[in-house]
Amino acid sequence: MKRIIAPSVLSADFGNLERDIKMLDASQAEWVHIDVMDGVFVPNISFGFPVMKPIRKATSKVLDVHLMITEPEKYVARFVEAGADYVTFHYEATEKIQECIDLIRKAGAKVGISIKPGTEPNVLDEWLDQLDLILVMSVEPGFGGQKFMPSSIAKCEYLDAKRRERGLNDIIIEVDGGISAANSRLLFDAGAEALVAGSSVFGAESPEQAIIDMLNS
């Protein structure tokens, strides 16, 4: 199985954003994770389209965009236009799941759906054959630095079993929240392939080594 680390730009130094993105570009991280928050779906605000452009310019890595916003169907295509390779929206944020999937696919990006800690993974069963990625939140979305919720491990195991059962092995299971080298092995063993890490990367003495430590856990 793949092992992908997707450092979250939300934890980068925005006074030195280009420097931090170029560091990631030279690291063993395959993806760059971009958290977009609107202050409505989650109680915090991050950034939007203007920040996407310099990030896209500074790296050739996969841009993994996680939308924590209400009515994502209004914006998904614009994030693809801004350079996103994956666009992930929240199951809980819209009643127009099929429309979001279709808009992302039509715009030319890969489709992801995320579920919050209180949402069971079986709600995604009917959509699995249309997805490229499932993002399991292992903290409540909206803030960095939270403690990892072990309940996410069972969700990964469920989703891994379900994709195998249905022959959908190309779907990537991603986990976001409280991830470090201390728990990355548990998640990889449970079937996750992509791990989002923020403070454990950017807060480390050597972010590049922190990425390697998670990959080799």
TAPE-V374629 format. One record per residue. RES is the residue in one small letter. PSI is psi in radians with two decimals (* if undefined). OMEGA is omega in radians with two decimals (NA if undefined). BURIAL is + if it has 24 or more other ideal C-beta (glycine too) atoms within 12 Angstrom, else -. Layout:
res->RES psi->PSI omega->OMEGA burial->BURIAL
res->RES psi->PSI omega->OMEGA burial->BURIAL
This chain:
res->m psi->2.68 omega->3.12 burial->-
res->k psi->2.70 omega->2.94 burial->-
res->r psi->2.00 omega->-3.08 burial->+
res->i psi->2.29 omega->2.99 burial->+
res->i psi->2.29 omega->-3.11 burial->+
res->a psi->1.50 omega->-3.14 burial->+
res->p psi->2.39 omega->-3.10 burial->+
res->s psi->2.13 omega->3.14 burial->+
res->v psi->-0.38 omega->-3.14 burial->+
res->l psi->-0.47 omega->-3.13 burial->+
res->s psi->0.05 omega->3.13 burial->+
res->a psi->2.95 omega->3.06 burial->+
res->d psi->1.87 omega->-3.04 burial->-
res->f psi->-0.23 omega->3.01 burial->-
res->g psi->-0.28 omega->3.13 burial->-
res->n psi->0.80 omega->-3.01 burial->-
res->l psi->-0.77 omega->-3.14 burial->+
res->e psi->-0.73 omega->3.11 burial->-
res->r psi->-0.81 omega->-3.09 burial->-
res->d psi->-0.66 omega->3.13 burial->+
res->i psi->-0.68 omega->3.10 burial->+
res->k psi->-0.58 omega->3.04 burial->-
res->m psi->-0.80 omega->3.11 burial->+
res->l psi->-0.65 omega->-3.13 burial->+
res->d psi->-0.53 omega->3.14 burial->+
res->a psi->-0.11 omega->-3.07 burial->-
res->s psi->-3.12 omega->3.10 burial->+
res->q psi->0.09 omega->3.01 burial->+
res->a psi->2.30 omega->-3.13 burial->+
res->e psi->-0.47 omega->-3.08 burial->+
res->w psi->2.75 omega->2.96 burial->+
res->v psi->2.14 omega->-3.05 burial->+
res->h psi->2.29 omega->-3.09 burial->+
res->i psi->1.97 omega->-3.13 burial->+
res->d psi->2.12 omega->3.13 burial->+
res->v psi->2.07 omega->-3.08 burial->+
res->m psi->2.44 omega->-3.00 burial->+
res->d psi->-0.03 omega->-3.12 burial->+
res->g psi->0.06 omega->3.12 burial->-
res->v psi->-1.05 omega->3.08 burial->-
res->f psi->-0.63 omega->3.04 burial->+
res->v psi->2.68 omega->-3.07 burial->+
res->p psi->0.91 omega->3.11 burial->-
res->n psi->2.79 omega->3.11 burial->-
res->i psi->2.36 omega->3.12 burial->-
res->s psi->-1.68 omega->-3.06 burial->+
res->f psi->3.01 omega->-3.08 burial->+
res->g psi->-2.43 omega->-3.00 burial->+
res->f psi->-0.71 omega->-3.09 burial->-
res->p psi->-0.56 omega->-3.13 burial->-
res->v psi->-0.46 omega->3.14 burial->+
res->m psi->-0.69 omega->-3.03 burial->+
res->k psi->-0.87 omega->3.11 burial->-
res->p psi->-0.52 omega->3.08 burial->+
res->i psi->-0.80 omega->3.13 burial->+
res->r psi->-0.65 omega->-3.13 burial->+
res->k psi->-0.55 omega->-3.02 burial->-
res->a psi->-0.16 omega->-3.09 burial->+
res->t psi->2.61 omega->3.03 burial->+
res->s psi->0.04 omega->-3.14 burial->-
res->k psi->2.86 omega->3.05 burial->+
res->v psi->2.25 omega->3.07 burial->+
res->l psi->2.01 omega->-3.03 burial->+
res->d psi->1.73 omega->-3.00 burial->+
res->v psi->2.17 omega->-3.10 burial->+
res->h psi->1.92 omega->-3.10 burial->+
res->l psi->1.97 omega->3.02 burial->+
res->m psi->1.19 omega->-3.02 burial->+
res->i psi->2.66 omega->3.05 burial->+
res->t psi->2.69 omega->3.14 burial->-
res->e psi->0.97 omega->-3.10 burial->-
res->p psi->-0.38 omega->3.14 burial->+
res->e psi->-0.38 omega->3.13 burial->+
res->k psi->-0.31 omega->-2.95 burial->-
res->y psi->-0.26 omega->-2.98 burial->+
res->v psi->-0.74 omega->-3.11 burial->+
res->a psi->-0.60 omega->-3.13 burial->+
res->r psi->-0.58 omega->3.09 burial->+
res->f psi->-0.57 omega->3.03 burial->+
res->v psi->-0.78 omega->3.12 burial->+
res->e psi->-0.53 omega->-3.13 burial->-
res->a psi->-0.08 omega->3.03 burial->+
res->g psi->0.08 omega->-3.13 burial->+
res->a psi->2.40 omega->3.02 burial->+
res->d psi->-0.68 omega->3.00 burial->+
res->y psi->2.40 omega->2.99 burial->+
res->v psi->2.09 omega->-3.12 burial->+
res->t psi->2.23 omega->3.10 burial->+
res->f psi->2.87 omega->-3.10 burial->+
res->h psi->2.34 omega->3.05 burial->+
res->y psi->-0.67 omega->-3.05 burial->+
res->e psi->-0.15 omega->-2.99 burial->+
res->a psi->-0.09 omega->-3.05 burial->+
res->t psi->2.64 omega->2.98 burial->+
res->e psi->0.04 omega->-3.08 burial->-
res->k psi->0.99 omega->-3.08 burial->-
res->i psi->-0.81 omega->-3.13 burial->+
res->q psi->-0.69 omega->3.12 burial->-
res->e psi->-0.75 omega->3.11 burial->-
res->c psi->-0.81 omega->3.12 burial->+
res->i psi->-0.83 omega->-3.09 burial->+
res->d psi->-0.69 omega->-3.12 burial->-
res->l psi->-0.73 omega->3.12 burial->+
res->i psi->-0.80 omega->-3.12 burial->+
res->r psi->-0.77 omega->-3.13 burial->-
res->k psi->-0.60 omega->-3.13 burial->-
res->a psi->-0.27 omega->3.03 burial->+
res->g psi->0.22 omega->3.12 burial->-
res->a psi->2.99 omega->3.07 burial->+
res->k psi->2.64 omega->-2.94 burial->+
res->v psi->2.28 omega->3.04 burial->+
res->g psi->2.60 omega->2.99 burial->+
res->i psi->2.44 omega->3.12 burial->+
res->s psi->2.59 omega->3.05 burial->+
res->i psi->2.46 omega->3.11 burial->+
res->k psi->2.90 omega->-3.11 burial->+
res->p psi->-0.53 omega->-3.12 burial->+
res->g psi->-0.01 omega->-3.10 burial->-
res->t psi->2.28 omega->3.13 burial->+
res->e psi->2.55 omega->-3.05 burial->-
res->p psi->-0.34 omega->-3.10 burial->+
res->n psi->-0.22 omega->3.08 burial->-
res->v psi->-0.32 omega->-3.11 burial->-
res->l psi->-0.02 omega->-3.04 burial->+
res->d psi->-0.74 omega->-3.06 burial->-
res->e psi->-0.25 omega->-3.09 burial->-
res->w psi->-0.11 omega->-2.95 burial->+
res->l psi->-0.72 omega->-3.05 burial->+
res->d psi->-0.04 omega->3.11 burial->-
res->q psi->0.05 omega->-3.01 burial->+
res->l psi->2.62 omega->2.99 burial->+
res->d psi->-0.39 omega->-3.03 burial->+
res->l psi->2.49 omega->2.97 burial->+
res->i psi->2.18 omega->-3.13 burial->+
res->l psi->1.99 omega->3.10 burial->+
res->v psi->2.08 omega->3.10 burial->+
res->m psi->2.17 omega->3.12 burial->+
res->s psi->0.21 omega->2.92 burial->+
res->v psi->2.94 omega->3.02 burial->+
res->e psi->2.25 omega->-3.09 burial->+
res->p psi->2.54 omega->3.05 burial->+
res->g psi->-0.46 omega->-3.11 burial->+
res->f psi->2.51 omega->3.04 burial->+
res->g psi->2.96 omega->3.02 burial->+
res->g psi->0.20 omega->3.13 burial->-
res->q psi->2.85 omega->-3.14 burial->-
res->k psi->2.40 omega->3.13 burial->-
res->f psi->2.36 omega->3.09 burial->+
res->m psi->1.99 omega->-3.09 burial->+
res->p psi->-0.34 omega->3.13 burial->-
res->s psi->-0.35 omega->3.13 burial->+
res->s psi->-0.41 omega->-3.12 burial->+
res->i psi->-0.81 omega->3.13 burial->+
res->a psi->-0.59 omega->3.10 burial->+
res->k psi->-0.72 omega->3.08 burial->+
res->c psi->-0.73 omega->3.14 burial->+
res->e psi->-0.73 omega->3.10 burial->+
res->y psi->-0.86 omega->-3.10 burial->+
res->l psi->-0.65 omega->3.10 burial->+
res->d psi->-0.78 omega->3.12 burial->+
res->a psi->-0.69 omega->-3.11 burial->-
res->k psi->-0.73 omega->-3.13 burial->+
res->r psi->-0.61 omega->3.08 burial->+
res->r psi->-0.77 omega->-3.14 burial->-
res->e psi->-0.64 omega->-3.07 burial->-
res->r psi->0.11 omega->3.10 burial->-
res->g psi->0.56 omega->-3.11 burial->-
res->l psi->0.90 omega->-2.99 burial->+
res->n psi->-0.16 omega->3.12 burial->-
res->d psi->-0.22 omega->3.09 burial->-
res->i psi->2.28 omega->3.09 burial->+
res->i psi->2.28 omega->3.03 burial->+
res->i psi->2.17 omega->-3.10 burial->+
res->e psi->2.57 omega->3.12 burial->+
res->v psi->2.45 omega->-3.06 burial->+
res->d psi->2.13 omega->2.99 burial->+
res->g psi->1.97 omega->3.06 burial->+
res->g psi->0.48 omega->-3.03 burial->+
res->i psi->2.40 omega->3.10 burial->+
res->s psi->-3.09 omega->3.10 burial->+
res->a psi->-0.28 omega->-3.13 burial->+
res->a psi->-0.44 omega->-3.12 burial->-
res->n psi->-0.05 omega->-3.08 burial->+
res->s psi->-0.66 omega->-3.14 burial->+
res->r psi->-0.71 omega->3.12 burial->-
res->l psi->-0.72 omega->-3.10 burial->+
res->l psi->-0.73 omega->3.06 burial->+
res->f psi->-0.74 omega->-3.14 burial->+
res->d psi->-0.49 omega->-3.13 burial->-
res->a psi->-0.09 omega->3.10 burial->+
res->g psi->-0.13 omega->3.08 burial->+
res->a psi->2.56 omega->3.13 burial->+
res->e psi->-0.44 omega->-3.14 burial->+
res->a psi->2.26 omega->3.14 burial->+
res->l psi->2.23 omega->3.08 burial->+
res->v psi->2.25 omega->-3.13 burial->+
res->a psi->2.23 omega->-3.13 burial->+
res->g psi->-1.47 omega->-3.07 burial->+
res->s psi->-0.51 omega->-3.14 burial->+
res->s psi->-0.33 omega->3.05 burial->+
res->v psi->-1.06 omega->-3.02 burial->+
res->f psi->-0.33 omega->3.09 burial->+
res->g psi->-0.03 omega->-3.12 burial->-
res->a psi->2.69 omega->3.08 burial->-
res->e psi->-0.66 omega->3.06 burial->-
res->s psi->1.68 omega->3.13 burial->-
res->p psi->-0.68 omega->-3.13 burial->+
res->e psi->-0.72 omega->3.13 burial->+
res->q psi->-0.61 omega->3.10 burial->-
res->a psi->-0.68 omega->3.09 burial->+
res->i psi->-0.80 omega->3.13 burial->+
res->i psi->-0.73 omega->-3.13 burial->-
res->d psi->-0.69 omega->3.11 burial->+
res->m psi->-0.73 omega->3.14 burial->+
res->l psi->-0.58 omega->-3.07 burial->+
res->n psi->0.14 omega->-3.07 burial->-
res->s psi->* omega->NA burial->+
